[in-house]
Amino acid sequence: MKAVVSKKRFPTRPIIIFICLCFWLTGCVQKVVYKDNVKEVAAAPSASAETIFFDDFNLNFTGINRNLWISNGKAHWVWQGKTSETPGCDDGCLKQHSEDDRALNAIMYISTPQISNATIETKTRMNFDLSLGITESELKRYRYFIGTGIVFRLVDQNNFYMFRLAGEEGCVLGKMVDGRWVDLKNPRRLNFLEGGRIKANNWYTLKVTVDGNNIQCFINGSPVINYNDLESEFSLGHFGLVTFKCFGDFEYIKVTK
């Protein structure tokens, strides 16, 4: 009598399922982050932003962008190279050389394109001529009010948004409406930059992201303002740079969308 050898079927299905599960989990591990002991799925990286305007104020640049700059008629703007031993402006800067009280909101802006929703970034420093023998009241102004920054959705010199440094103590987001200034947010330095003072001659990277009524502002990559202007009077306009009662240097401006 021929012996019958029993053949046990190899359990392939459970193993295949197990292997597939392992591959799936491996892929997920790369997407999972932990924050405050709560598991969150990290967002997929966004596509590269489209640059719609850029100028690094290089003195050797002869492109059409230079013909697009317009001053609002206040103060003295010039493209200039290094003028001191302090770092910066090696290849050129856009500089504003007036601190006259009559030159409030000295603006240089781009005639075209106009923007509605975009991100505007610049690297800037403010300065003040201390050699003039300033009074105590002028020194207070220097410490608490002067600043350089960004204007956006500019309709004309009486209607625009502005985000700028505000002396040593903080920054300000506001808007000019029919020639009347409206403060929107005015955070003090204790709320950002680890409480350190904003110093003249130091470089700061300022950035504004505007989307509809929402305006977000950053200094050196740190968020300092998040504001929803539900009473926005204008949604489209020019963009540019501004100084307030001080000298100002700008290394570049970049606008992305």
Secondary structure, 3 states (H helix, E strand, C coil): CCCCCCCCCCCHHHHHHHHHHHHHHHHHHCCEEEECCEEEECCCCCCCCCEEEEECCCCCCCCHHHHHEEECCCCCEEEECCCCCCCCCCCCEEEECCCCHHHCCEEEEECCCCECCEEEEEEEEEECCHHHCCCHHHHHHHHHCCEEEEEEEEEECCEEEEEEEECCCEEEEEEEECCEEEEEECCEHHHCHHHCCCCCCCCEEEEEEEECCEEEEEECCEEEEEEECCCCCCCCEEEEEEEECCEEEEEEEEEEC
